[in-house]
Amino acid sequence: MLAEIENVGDVGETLVGVFQNPGLLLGIPLAIAGAAFLSLGTQYQHRGVQKVEASLGVDGGKGLSGNHLKQLLLRPSWVVGTLMLGLAIICQLAALTQAPLIVVQPLGAIALVMTTLLNARISGHNPTKRSVIAISCCVGGVFLFVFIAALFAEDKDVSDYQLSIVLSILMVVIIALGGLWLALRRKMGALFYILCAGIIYGFVATLAKVVIKRIQAGDFEWLTLVCVIALVAGTAVGGYFVQTAHASGPPDLVIAGLTVIDPIVAVLIGLLVLGEAAGAPVWAYVGFAIAGAIAIFGVIELARYHPQVVSESQEIGIERGSTPPHPRAEGDVPFASGPLESPPLLPPTVDPDAPQDRA
């Protein structure tokens, strides 16, 4: 019992220490600015992808072609959106140098709320009750997940062995996702591309952190160079999945993948591979599982019940949900819309060239 009280006291001291950090005065505005740039940049990129699809007359929802990518580089709205995403990354990195992860990471989820409101105004699809619940699950799940991680995670130096494991797992993940894309891209929707981008960017964030720390320590050798190459490759592959997600889903759904899946994967790598929370109690891992499940549930629900997705599916005649079968009456056949009827009798055709009896 006394041990539990001491643990609670330690957690309280940790929280007090976090909010006594003077860097919060700069870190919080930087994190909010990063979320704003992320929201606007995603909206502009989405607009660029949609315009390129309209100009080419080719749907990119099952995978963007080389011509799509070339036209994107020439589309001003897409270029502006990319520059804004670059500013978002700079703001987030700067915020992390000033404020703790427990503050910066949940503030990144503000981008999901901002993008939802912005897209509702642009597209005219107001959020529904189910989509609001899904967004709340995304934001709340990420906040809880990062909150628990910040209490027990310790920043440790990454050994060459651990870094080799991360690089090996990333290679396997890219090959596996690439194989799924080649085999099933005609059947995959926005959710697949969002999950792929979030998973890969989780590895990219981890590698970026390792590379920055090694450069600061003056430890730039061949394995660090491999990290840089993997970082560039992962960014390119993840970027392709993001742009394809823009072609097959609304922008706030894309943001949901980047602000939910990405941090969860990055934290899991830190926990399971890098041993950054080796001393965490069992209840912390239970909390990780519950928080992660809530956040991922929110992404899946948003993919199913986003008002724009529902509206577009109804426009092309896709039924959502289950409908009770109609009672079968006598003469009905399975999957028929009504009783089986005999075809109408047509008058016999007369061949004009045949001899006719005029009697």
N, C-alpha and C positions, 0 to 999 in steps of 0.2 A: 504493500500500500504506500509506504514511504517512497519507494522507488518510483511509483507512478506519479506521486506529487512532485518529486524532483524533476521527472521528465516534463511534466506540464510546466513547471517553473522554467526549465531550459527553453521550451518552445516560446514561452512568454518573453523571456529575455531576448531570444532571437528576433521576434517580431518587433520589440521595442527598438532593438539595435538597427533593424532595417529602416524604420521610419525616422530615426534620428540622423540618418545619413544626409549631410547637406547637399550631396550630389543629386538628390531627388528634385531639387528646385530647377535643375537643368535637365535631368534625365526624363522626367515626366513629360514636359513640353516636347522634347525630341521624339519620344515614343509616340505621342499623339500626332505630331507632324508626320512621322513615318507612316502611321496608319492612314492619315489623310492622303498622302502621296500614293500609298498602295491602293486605296479605294479608287482614286481618280485615274491612276495609271491603268488599272484593270478595266475600268469603264471605257477608256480611250482605246485600249487594245482590242476589247470586244467589238467596239464600233468599227475599227479598222478591219478586223477579220470578217465581219458581216458585209462590209462594203466590197471587199475583195471577192467574196463569194457571189455577191450580186453582179459584179462586173464581169466575172468569168462565167457565170451561169452554171457553176459546178459546186455541188454540196461537198464541203470539207469535213462533215461530221464523222466520217469513217476513216479519216486520215488525210492530212493536208498533203498536196502534191508539191513538187519542186516549183511549179508555176505559181502556186499559192504563196509559197514562202518568198519568191522573188517579188511578187506584187506587194506583199506586206512591207518590204523594205522601201518601196516607193510610195506607200500610203502615209500621208502626213499624220493622221490621227494615230496610227499604230506607232510611228516613230516617237511622237510626243508621249504616248502612253509608256513606251519602253524607257524613255528618259526619266519619267516620273517614278517608275519602278526602281530605277537606279538610285534616285534621290531617297526613296523609301529605305533601301538597303543601307545607304550611308547614315541616315537618321537612326535606324535601329542599332547599327554598330556603335555609333556615337553614344546612344542612350545606354547601351550595355556597359560602356566605360565609365558612366557616371552613376547609374542606378542599378540595384540588384535585379536579377532575373525575375524574381517573384513579382516585381512591379512592372517591368518592361514587357514581358511576354503576354500577360493578360491584356494589357493595353493594346497590343497588336490586334486582338479580336474586335476592337472598335471598328476596324476596317470592314468587318462583315456587316455590322449594323449600318454603317455609313453607305456601303455599296447597296444594301437592300433598299434603303430609303431613296438613294439616287436613282437606282434602276426602276423603282416603282414610279417615280416621277417621269422618267424618260419613256418607259415602255407602256405606262398606263395600267400595269398590273399591280394593284395594291396587295400588300401582304395579307394572307388569310390567317385564321386562328391556328391552323396546323403548321403553316410555315413559320409563324412567330414562335410556336412551341419548339420547332426544330432548331431555329436560330438560338433560342434560349439554352437549349441542350448543348449546342456547339460551344457557346461562350462560357456557360457555367462549367461544362466538363473540362475545358482547357484550363480555366482558372483554377479549379480544384486540383487538376493533375500537376500543374506547375507549382501551385502552392505547396503541395506535399513534397515535390522534388526539391524546392528551395529550402525546406526545413532540414533535409538530411543529406543533400548532395554536397560533395567536397570536390573542389577543383584540384585535379591531380595531373601530373605530367604523364603524357601518353608515351608508352614504350614502343620500340620498333615492332615488337611482337603483336601488341594490341593494334597498332596501326595497320599491320599486315592483315590481321583478321578483318578489320573494317573494310579495307580495300578488296579483300577476297569476297566478302559478303556483298559488297556493292556490285562487283562484277557478276556474281551469280544472279542478283536481283535484276540487273539490266538485261542479262541474257534471257531470264525467265519472262520478264515483262515484254521484251521484244518478241519472244516466241509466241506469247499469247496474242500480241497485237497482230502479228503476221497471220496467225491461224484464225482469229475470231474478230478481226476488226470490222467485218461487215455486220456483226451482231452486237458489238459493244456500243454503249451510249456514253453520255457525259460522265457518269459516275466512275466508270472504268478509268478514263483519262485523268480525272481529278485525283483518284486514289494513287495512280501511278506517279503523277507529278508530286504529290505530297510525300510519298515514300522516298523518291529519289532526292528531293530537296532536303529531306531530313538528313540523309547522308552528306549532301553538299554542305549543309550548315556545320556538321561535325568536322568535315575535312577543312573547311575554311577556318574554323577555330584553331585546329591543329597547326595549319600552315602559318597563321598569324603569330601564334606563340613561338614557333620554331624560328621564324624570321627575327622576332624580337630577341630571342636568345642567341642569335647568330649560328643556329644549328641547321644550316641549309645543305643537305647532302642528297644522295640519289633517291632515297625513299621520300624525302620531301618533294623532290621534283616529280616523282610518280604521283604524289598526292595532288600536285598542281594540275597534272595532266588529267587525272581522274575527276578533279574538281571542274575543269573546263568541259570534259565529256559529259559529266552528270548534269551540268547546267544546260548544255545543249539538248540532251535527251529530255530532261524535265521541261525545258522551254517548248519543245515540240508538242509534248503532251498537253501543256497549258494552252497553246494556241488551238490545238484540235478540240480541247474542251470548250473553248470560246465558240467554236463553230457548231457545237452540239448541245450547248446549254447556256443559261443566263450567267452574267458576270458574278453575281453574288454566290452562285453555286461554286464557281471557280475559286472565289475567295475563301469559301468554307473549307475547301481542300487544303489551301495554302496555310490557313491560320489554325487548322485543327490537326490534320494528319502530319504536317511537317514538324511542329514542335513535339508531338507525341513520339514520333519516330526518333527524333534527335535525343530526347530524354531517355528513351528505351536503350539506345545505343550506349549512352553514358552509364546507365544502370547495369546492363547485362554484359557489355563488352569491356568498358573502360573502368568498371568498378567504382563509380563515383558515389555510390550510396551503399557501400559494403556493410556499414553499421546500422542500416535502417531496420526498424522492428518489422515484425510480420504484418502488423496492421497497416503499415505504410504501403506494402505491396498489395494488400487487399484494396486499399484506397486507390492505388494506381489503376488496378483492374476496373474498379467501379467507375472512376472518373473517365478513363479511356473509353469504356463501353458507352457511357452517356454521350460523350462527344461524338463518337463514330455513329451512334444511333441518330444523333441530330443531323449529321451529314446525309445519311441514307434517307431519312424522312424528308429532308429538304429536296433531295433529288427526286423523290416520288411526288411530293405535294407542293412544290414551288408553283405559285399561280401562273407564271409564264409557261412552265412545262406542261401543266394541266391544260391550259388554254390551247397551246399548240397541238397537243395530242388529240384534243377534241376536234380541232379544225381538220385534221387528217383522218378522223374517224377511228381513233384508237380508243377502245373501251378501257376504263380504269376501274378496278374493283370487280367484284363478282355480282352477277345478277341472277336472281332465282329463275330456274327453268320454267317455261310455260307448261301447264298441264297438257298431257297428250290426250287428244280425243280419238275417237275411232276414225281410222283412215289416215292418221298422221304418220309421218316417217321421221326418224331421228334427224336433227339438225335442219328440219324443214320449217319454214315460217308459218305454215298453216296446213289445213287438210290437203291431202293429195287430190288433185282434180284431173279429170280426163282432158286431154287437149281438144280444142274446138275442131269440129269436122270442117274440112275445106272442100269447096266444090271441085269435082274432077276436072283436071286440066284437059284441054282439047288441042290436039296437034293440028294446026291449020293445013299442013301438007297432006294429011291423011284423007282418003276418000270418005265422003260423008253421005249418009243415006238421007236424001231430000224428000223421001216419001212421007 
